[in-house]
Amino acid sequence: MPAELIDLLKPYARRGLEDWRNAASPLKKTVSLALANKIADDWGAMDTIDAIQADGAHNLKRARFIPMPTLHHGGIQRCFFLPSRASADTVAFDLLLFIQIGKWLGFRFEPADALPSTHGYGHVQMNKSMFWEQIKVDGLLNWIPDSYPAFPIRTSDPVQMFLSMATSVHGCHAGMIELVKQLFPNELIKRERYLEMLTKLS
């Protein structure tokens, strides 16, 4: 598992947790109830991220939704993500969007399946349930197709896949690019590496 993924996820998660702590109490209560208290605190977020380096995928006990920074969400009230090990070298990401009470949208960003699968490319699909169908979320649409469409995202690289997911809710030039600069104010090499990846998305 690339160290640069962990180096990016942890400060990003800390920023999201800080924004979540500052959210209004009624919102936090509503969301926490809907997610059966599977929202990460500081320790839970780091444990969820560390779990993707451990052997064995899909560990439900360690899975916690990590709050995302509140940056350019449009009509979305709150965003959460959940990384999970897909293979020895790849990671999948669930993206969960709270729109309003009882109304959620879920997506999964997945690396390429082994050939000859028709999903043999990095892609994003909609979700009826989260974390490899192990976590039910009341309010996710149960009638949507969740195998197709599978939109290509041109990568299965874990870092690029995460940046694609985060950019989908924050935007790029006034979004993730600015956020990366804030997350790595004194780490020039890391910052430039992530910024280079972001510019390739546009």
C-alpha positions in Angstrom: 0.0 0.0 0.0 1.6 3.3 -1.0 2.8 5.4 1.9 1.8 8.5 0.1 -1.9 7.5 0.3 -1.7 7.2 4.1 0.2 10.5 4.2 -2.6 12.2 2.3 -5.6 10.5 4.0 -4.7 11.3 7.6 -4.4 15.1 7.4 -7.4 15.2 5.1 -9.4 13.2 7.7 -8.2 15.4 10.5 -9.5 18.5 8.6 -12.8 16.7 8.0 -13.1 15.8 11.7 -12.4 19.4 12.7 -15.2 20.6 10.5 -17.5 17.8 11.8 -16.9 18.8 15.4 -18.0 22.3 14.5 -21.2 21.2 12.9 -24.6 22.0 14.5 -25.7 19.6 17.1 -29.1 18.7 15.4 -27.3 17.8 12.2 -24.8 15.6 14.0 -27.6 13.9 15.9 -29.6 13.2 12.7 -26.6 11.9 10.8 -25.3 9.8 13.7 -28.7 8.1 14.1 -28.9 7.4 10.4 -25.5 5.8 10.3 -26.0 3.8 13.5 -23.1 5.7 15.1 -20.6 4.5 12.5 -19.1 8.0 12.2 -15.4 8.1 13.0 -13.9 10.1 15.9 -10.2 11.0 15.8 -9.1 7.5 16.9 -11.7 5.7 14.6 -10.6 7.7 11.6 -7.0 6.8 12.0 -7.9 3.2 12.7 -10.1 3.0 9.6 -7.2 4.4 7.5 -4.7 2.1 9.1 -6.9 -0.9 8.4 -6.3 -0.6 4.7 -2.7 -1.6 5.3 -3.6 -4.7 7.3 -4.0 -8.1 5.8 -7.6 -9.1 5.0 -10.2 -6.9 3.4 -13.7 -5.8 4.4 -13.3 -5.7 8.2 -16.7 -4.4 9.3 -15.7 -3.9 12.9 -13.1 -1.3 12.0 -15.1 0.5 9.4 -16.1 4.0 10.2 -17.4 6.8 7.9 -14.9 9.6 8.0 -16.3 13.2 7.7 -14.9 15.1 4.7 -14.0 18.8 4.9 -16.9 21.2 4.2 -15.6 22.7 1.0 -17.8 23.4 -2.0 -20.5 20.8 -1.4 -23.3 22.6 -3.3 -26.7 21.3 -2.2 -25.0 18.5 -0.1 -25.1 19.0 3.6 -22.3 16.6 4.6 -20.0 14.2 2.9 -18.3 11.1 4.3 -15.9 8.6 2.8 -14.8 5.1 3.8 -11.6 3.5 2.4 -11.2 -0.3 2.3 -8.6 -2.6 1.0 -9.6 -4.1 -2.4 -6.5 -6.2 -3.0 -2.9 -6.3 -2.0 -2.2 -3.1 -3.9 -5.5 -1.4 -4.4 -8.1 0.5 -2.3 -11.8 1.2 -2.9 -13.6 4.2 -1.5 -17.2 4.6 -0.6 -18.6 8.1 -0.8 -21.7 8.9 1.2 -23.6 12.1 0.7 -26.2 13.5 3.2 -28.7 15.6 1.2 -31.4 16.0 3.8 -33.3 13.9 6.4 -34.0 10.5 4.9 -32.2 11.3 1.6 -28.7 10.0 0.9 -26.7 9.2 -2.1 -23.9 6.6 -2.1 -21.1 5.9 -4.6 -18.2 3.6 -4.7 -14.9 4.3 -6.4 -13.4 0.9 -7.3 -10.1 -0.2 -9.0 -10.3 -2.5 -12.0 -11.7 -6.0 -11.5 -9.6 -8.9 -12.8 -10.0 -9.6 -16.5 -12.1 -10.9 -18.2 -14.6 -8.9 -16.0 -16.5 -6.2 -17.8 -15.4 -3.9 -15.0 -11.8 -4.3 -15.8 -11.1 -0.6 -15.4 -11.1 1.9 -12.6 -14.7 3.1 -12.2 -17.4 4.7 -10.1 -20.8 3.3 -9.5 -23.9 4.1 -7.4 -24.5 2.3 -4.1 -27.6 0.8 -2.5 -25.6 0.0 0.6 -22.1 0.8 1.8 -18.8 -1.0 2.5 -19.1 -3.9 0.2 -22.9 -4.2 1.0 -22.3 -4.7 4.7 -23.6 -1.3 6.0 -27.2 -0.4 5.3 -28.0 3.4 5.3 -31.7 4.4 5.8 -32.4 6.8 3.0 -30.2 5.3 0.3 -32.3 4.7 -2.8 -33.1 0.9 -3.1 -34.3 1.0 -6.7 -31.1 2.4 -8.4 -28.9 0.1 -10.5 -25.6 -0.5 -8.7 -23.6 -2.4 -11.3 -24.1 -0.2 -14.3 -23.4 2.5 -15.3 -19.8 2.1 -14.2 -18.2 5.4 -15.2 -14.4 5.0 -16.1 -12.1 7.2 -14.0 -8.9 6.2 -15.9 -7.0 4.9 -12.9 -6.8 2.2 -10.3 -4.0 3.9 -8.4 -5.2 4.4 -4.8 -3.9 8.0 -4.5 -5.3 9.1 -7.8 -8.6 7.3 -7.1 -8.9 9.2 -3.8 -8.1 12.5 -5.4 -10.8 11.8 -8.0 -13.3 11.1 -5.3 -12.4 14.1 -3.2 -12.4 16.4 -6.3 -15.9 15.2 -7.2 -17.3 16.9 -4.1 -14.8 19.8 -3.6 -13.9 20.8 -7.1 -10.4 21.1 -8.4 -8.7 24.5 -8.8 -10.6 26.4 -6.0 -11.2 23.1 -4.2 -8.8 20.3 -3.8 -5.8 22.2 -5.0 -6.3 24.9 -2.3 -7.1 22.2 0.3 -3.9 20.3 -0.5 -1.9 23.5 0.0 -3.5 24.0 3.4 -2.9 20.4 4.4 0.8 20.5 3.6 2.0 24.1 4.2 5.5 23.0 5.1 6.0 19.8 3.2 6.9 21.0 -0.3 7.7 17.6 -1.8 4.5 15.9 -0.7 2.4 19.0 -1.7 3.9 19.2 -5.2 3.4 15.5 -5.7 -0.3 15.7 -4.9 -0.8 18.9 -6.8 0.8 17.3 -9.9 -1.7 14.4 -9.7 -4.6 16.9 -9.3 -3.6 18.9 -12.4 -3.8 15.7 -14.5 -7.4 15.3 -13.6 -8.3 18.5 -15.5 
